[in-house]
Amino acid sequence: MTVSERARRSSGPELVAGGQIVAFGPAGFRTGLRSDLASVPVEGVEPVQVVLVTRRDDRNPLLSAFRARAAAHLTA
C-alpha cells in the first residue's frame, strides 16, 4: 500500500504517529492531542499560505460552511 493509499484510509493523527506526515495547526490544536504525540510551538516565522483541499464532488454542508468561514477569516 502506498503512502497516499494509507492517507486516504487513516486519520491525520494516525499518520503523524506512524511517522508518515508532519502536521501544522493553530495553537488551539494542542488541546486534546493524543498522548503518544507531542506539539512544539513554532515562533518567529512569517505567515504562510493556507490551502484547503477537498474532494471535488463532496457536497457535505459542514464542509461548505467550514470553507466559507475559513475564507472569511483567512483572506488577507
C-alpha positions as CSV (number, residue, x, y, z in Angstrom):
1,M,0.0,0.0,0.0
2,T,1.4,3.4,-1.0
3,V,1.5,6.4,1.4
4,S,-1.3,8.1,-0.5
5,E,-3.5,5.0,-0.1
6,R,-2.7,4.9,3.6
7,A,-3.5,8.6,3.9
8,R,-7.0,8.0,2.4
9,R,-7.7,5.3,4.9
10,S,-6.1,6.9,8.0
11,S,-6.7,10.0,10.1
12,G,-4.1,12.8,10.4
13,P,-3.1,11.8,14.0
14,E,-2.6,8.2,12.9
15,L,-0.3,9.3,10.1
16,V,1.7,11.6,12.4
17,A,2.0,8.8,15.0
18,G,3.2,6.4,12.2
19,G,5.9,8.9,11.2
20,Q,4.4,9.4,7.7
21,I,3.5,13.1,7.9
22,V,4.2,16.2,10.0
23,A,1.2,18.3,10.8
24,F,0.9,22.1,11.5
25,G,-2.0,23.6,13.2
26,P,-3.2,26.6,15.3
27,A,-2.2,26.8,18.9
28,G,-5.6,25.5,20.0
29,F,-4.9,22.3,18.1
30,R,-2.7,21.2,21.0
31,T,-5.7,20.6,23.3
32,G,-7.0,17.1,23.2
33,L,-3.9,15.8,21.4
34,R,-3.3,12.0,21.6
35,S,-1.0,11.1,24.5
36,D,1.6,9.5,22.1
37,L,2.0,12.7,20.1
38,A,3.7,16.0,21.1
39,S,3.2,19.5,19.9
40,V,6.0,22.1,19.6
41,P,5.2,25.8,19.2
42,V,6.7,27.4,16.1
43,E,7.5,31.0,16.7
44,G,9.2,33.8,14.8
45,V,8.2,32.6,11.3
46,E,6.5,34.6,8.5
47,P,2.8,33.8,7.8
48,V,2.2,31.1,5.2
49,Q,-0.3,30.4,2.6
50,V,-3.2,28.3,3.8
51,V,-4.8,25.8,1.3
52,L,-8.0,23.8,1.8
53,V,-8.1,20.7,-0.3
54,T,-11.4,18.7,-0.6
55,R,-12.9,16.1,-2.9
56,R,-14.4,17.9,-6.0
57,D,-17.8,16.1,-5.6
58,D,-18.0,16.4,-1.8
59,R,-21.4,18.2,-1.0
60,N,-21.2,17.9,2.8
61,P,-22.9,21.0,4.2
62,L,-20.4,21.1,7.1
63,L,-17.6,21.3,4.6
64,S,-19.3,24.1,2.7
65,A,-19.8,26.0,6.0
66,F,-16.2,25.4,7.0
67,R,-14.9,26.6,3.6
68,A,-17.0,29.8,3.9
69,R,-15.8,30.6,7.4
70,A,-12.2,29.8,6.6
71,A,-12.2,32.1,3.6
72,A,-13.7,34.9,5.7
73,H,-11.1,34.6,8.4
74,L,-8.0,33.7,6.3
75,T,-8.4,36.1,3.4
76,A,-5.9,38.9,3.7
